[in-house]
Amino acid sequence: MASDIKALLFDVFGTVVDWRGSVSRELRDFFTPRGVERDWDEFTQDWRALYQPAMEAVRSGARDFVVLDVLHRENLLKLLSKSDISGLNDGEIDHLNRAWHRLAPWPDCIPGLTRLRRRFILATLSNGNIALMANMARFSGLPWDVILGAEFTRSYKPDPKTYLGSAAALGLTPAECMMVAAHNDDLRAARALGFATAFVARPAEHGPGQTVDLNAEEDWDFVADGMDGLADQLLPTP
């Protein structure tokens, strides 16, 4: 199976980077010196909870395609109002919104991805827009060969266009690509289109109360507990 794969396409939020810990730290560091105290972990979870409904408006055709930065900012404004936080100027709101550009990778990711890149093309297949993914890569040192996904295909996962358009951009068939994700639903969508699949467990993505994606729920082609573990399985032993 691995011998047929030419490219690994990665979900990013949660699979490669710790969005919850990163964003909540940014919010705490920004607001605490200003005397604003909230449960920033809960605020971050609430911000993320608005992610799928916002994208569904695009997927359903209720609105034209806009990049994730736009959706994130709209959702941030809703939460600031709901949390009775006011008085921020546009520059400050933009800075907070770009917290999603500054997400830290899980500790296993840089070494694991670096090893995998010796053999495979590494591409994002994320709902994040190109600027967001590029800035995050520079911030965290993520060694992508190319940034694909939502903005490139003007569609949001699990729309088949997002997966198929990303594979086609590499000049590859789905069977020559492997979707790597910590989310079973992402892998289901990819496998239905002919992609190979790898589940990388991230049981702390949503914090100690996480109830979803704790384990591989189907017989994915590969299952690993981190990016190093995936590299161990996909790369030949010396």
DOBAMI-349602 format. One record per atom (N, C-alpha, C): x, y, z. Coordinates in steps of 0.05 Angstrom, whole numbers, plus 5000, padded with zeros to 4 digits. Each point is the difference from the previous one (the first is absolute). Layout:
% DOBAMI-349602
XYZ
...
***
This chain:
% DOBAMI-349602
501749765000
498350245000
501750255000
501950025019
501650245002
501750054975
500749784987
501750034976
498550144977
497450005001
498450134978
499550305006
500650085024
499350285008
502350194993
499350224988
501950204992
499850265016
497650055011
499650255016
498449945024
500750145022
498450005024
498650275003
497449995003
498450255002
498950015028
500550235013
499550015029
497750195007
498249905017
498450185016
502050145019
499450255006
502050155016
499050065028
497650135002
499050085027
499449755016
501449965022
499649775017
501849774993
500549944975
501749784992
502950085002
500750234990
502850095000
500550215021
498150175005
500450225020
497949995022
500950115023
498350015024
498550275000
497750014986
498550254998
499050095027
499049815016
498750085025
502050135019
502249865005
502050115018
501250264990
500550014974
501350244988
498250255001
497549974992
498250234999
499450095028
499549825019
499350085027
502350155013
502549914994
502350155011
500150284988
499650034975
500050264987
497950195012
497649895004
497950165012
500750095029
501049815015
500850065028
502250215000
502049974983
502350195000
499150284991
498050014982
499050264990
498350145021
498149855012
498050135017
500850035029
501649835011
500750015028
501350275007
502050104985
501250265006
497950234998
497949954986
497950204997
497849985021
500449815019
498149975022
497549864992
500049854978
497649854991
500549715006
498349895017
500249715008
497649854991
500449784986
497949824992
501349725000
498349804996
501149734996
500849984971
502650054994
500950024973
500049734985
500349785015
499749744988
497249964990
498150075016
497249984992
499350194976
501150245001
499750194978
501049884974
502449885002
501249874976
498349784990
499049835018
498349784991
497450114987
498950225011
497650124988
500650114973
502450124997
500850114974
500149774979
501349795008
500249774982
497349874994
498250015019
497349884996
498550144978
500650254994
498750154979
501249954972
502149844999
501649954976
498349844979
498949785008
498449844981
497550144991
498450125018
497650144990
500750234980
502250135004
500850224982
500749894973
501549774999
500749884975
497549884986
498249905016
497649884988
498450204984
500050255008
498750214984
501250024972
502649954998
501350014974
499449744985
500349775014
499549744987
497149984989
498150125014
497249974992
499350204978
501850194994
499350204980
498650245011
499750015027
498650235012
501650264997
502749974997
501750234995
502249914982
501350204986
502249944983
502549925016
501849874987
502449915014
501650245011
500749995025
501850185013
502149845015
502350115004
502149845013
499549985030
501449815012
499649955029
500650245017
502050164993
500650245015
497550185004
498450024979
497650165001
498049875019
499649744998
498149865017
500950025030
502649965004
501150025027
499550285012
500450204984
499650285011
497150055006
498249924983
497250035005
499249865026
501049765004
499449855024
501250125025
502450114997
501350145022
498350245010
499050154981
498450235007
497549925015
498749784992
497749905014
500749925029
502249875003
500849915027
500850235018
501450204989
500750235016
497550145010
498050034983
497550125008
498749835022
499849744995
498749825019
501450005027
502750055000
501550005024
500350275013
498650204989
500050275010
502950125000
501449954979
502750114996
499750214977
500650255007
499850214980
502550185001
500050194982
502150205001
502549934984
500049784985
502349924984
499850144973
502350094990
500150124974
500449794979
499850084974
500249804979
502749865000
502150145006
502649885001
500349795021
498850055023
500149805022
498349764993
497750044988
498349784992
501449834979
501450134981
501549854979
502249845013
501450125020
502149865013
499049755014
497750025014
498949775013
499149794980
498850094978
499149814979
502449854989
502350134998
502349874988
501449815020
498849975024
501049795018
500049734986
498149964982
499849754985
502349974980
501550224995
502449984983
502449925017
499850005026
502349965018
499649755018
499149794988
499449765016
502549835002
500549905024
502349835005
499549714993
502049874988
499649724992
500149825025
498849764998
500449805020
503049925000
501149935022
503049955002
501149804980
498449814992
500949794982
500050084970
498850234994
499450064972
502550084984
501650195010
502350094984
501949774994
500849845020
501849784993
498649794982
497549945006
498649804984
499650094971
499150254996
499650104973
502750024985
502150085014
502650024987
500949734989
499549795016
500749734990
498249924977
497450065001
498249924979
500650144974
501050245002
500550164976
502349894983
501749835012
502149884985
498949824978
497649905003
498949814981
497550104986
498450165014
497450084989
499850304996
498350084981
499250284998
498250055024
500450225014
498350075023
498350254993
497449975002
498250224992
497950035022
499150245004
497750055017
497549934984
498049895014
497349974988
498250095023
500050265004
498850135023
497850204991
498250065018
498150214995
501250285005
502450015010
501450255003
500850124973
499950274999
500750134975
503050024997
500950084976
502849984993
501850185018
499250255004
501550175018
500249895028
497849895010
500049885027
502049775001
499949824981
501749774999
503050084997
500550194982
502750094995
501250135025
498550175013
501050145024
500449805022
498249815003
500349795021
502549834994
500549944975
502449844993
502550155008
500150254994
502450165006
500350035030
497750045014
500150035029
500949755014
499149774991
500549755014
502249834987
500950074976
502049844986
498949754987
497550014992
498849764987
501049974972
501049764993
501549974974
498249924977
497950154994
498349934978
501450054973
499449834981
500850054972
498150184986
497449985007
498050164986
497650035018
498650234997
497650055016
497649974981
498349815007
497549954984
497650005019
497849914990
497650005017
497950204992
498850125020
497550164996
500350234981
501850185005
500250244983
500749924971
501849814997
500949924973
497649894985
498349845013
497749884986
497450165003
500150215017
497750165006
497649835009
500749835019
498049825012
501149915027
498249935017
500749915027
499549705004
501949865012
499549725007
497449985016
498549794996
500649764984
499050004971
499750244989
499350014971
502149844984
499249814983
501949854985
502050174984
499150234991
501850184985
502550065015
499850035026
502450075016
502149794999
499249755001
501949784999
500949944971
498149984982
500749934973
501750224986
499250255005
501550224988
502850025011
500449935025
502750015011
501849784989
498949764996
501549784988
500750074971
498050114985
500450074973
502250214996
500150195019
502150214999
502849885001
500349775013
502649865001
500549824977
498049994981
500349824978
499749705007
498649955022
499749735011
497149925001
499649734999
497449895005
499549985030
497549985009
499649965028
501449765012
500349794984
501349765010
503050045005
501150214988
502850065005
500450205023
497850065014
500150205022
498949865025
501150095022
499149915026
499050245017
497649995009
498950205018
500949935029
501250195013
500949965028
498450195018
498649895019
498350165017
499549875027
499350175019
499349915027
497049975002
498550034978
497150025000
498949784982
498449825012
498949784985
498350094977
498450215003
498250084979
501650114976
502350135004
501750094979
501049764984
500949805014
501049764986
497849854985
497649995011
497849874986
499550144973
499950275001
499550154975
502249944979
502549995010
502349964981
499949724989
499649805017
500049724991
497849954980
497750135004
497849964981
500750094972
502150174998
500950114974
502449854990
501049805014
502249834991
502750065012
500150185020
502550065013
500749775020
502649965003
500949845023
499650175025
500149885023
499350145025
501949935022
500750205017
501649965024
498750175022
499549865022
498950135024
502250055020
500450255008
501950085020
498550095024
500249865022
498350065024
500950255013
498150185007
500450245015
497950025022
500249835020
497949995021
499850245017
502050194998
499950245016
499250254984
499249964975
499350234983
498050185013
497949895011
497950165012
500250025031
502249915011
500450015028
499249755015
500150015026
499549755016
497249894997
498150164991
497349904997
499349894972
502049964983
499649924973
498549734999
498049994982
498449764997
499949894972
501250154981
499949914972
502949954991
500249834980
502649944987
502249925019
499249855021
501949905019
501649774988
498749854982
501149774987
499349984971
501449844986
499249934972
497449855001
498050104985
497449875001
499549814977
501949994981
499849814978
502749894994
500249824982
502549874993
501650174980
500950235010
501650174983
502649864992
501250084978
502449864990
502250015020
500350225014
502150035021
498850145024
500849925023
499250135025
502550045017
500450255009
502450075015
499350195023
501750005020
499550185023
501650264998
501250054977
501450254995
501349994972
501250224992
501250024974
502549834998
501549975022
502349834999
499149714997
497849925013
499049734997
499149954972
498850204987
499249964972
502549974982
502150155005
502449984985
501349725004
499949905024
501049735005
498749794982
497450044996
498549814984
500350034970
500450254991
500050064971
502849994988
502050045017
502750014989
501449735004
501649924980
501449755003
502150025022
500449795014
502150005021
502750004986
502050145012
502650014988
501349724998
***
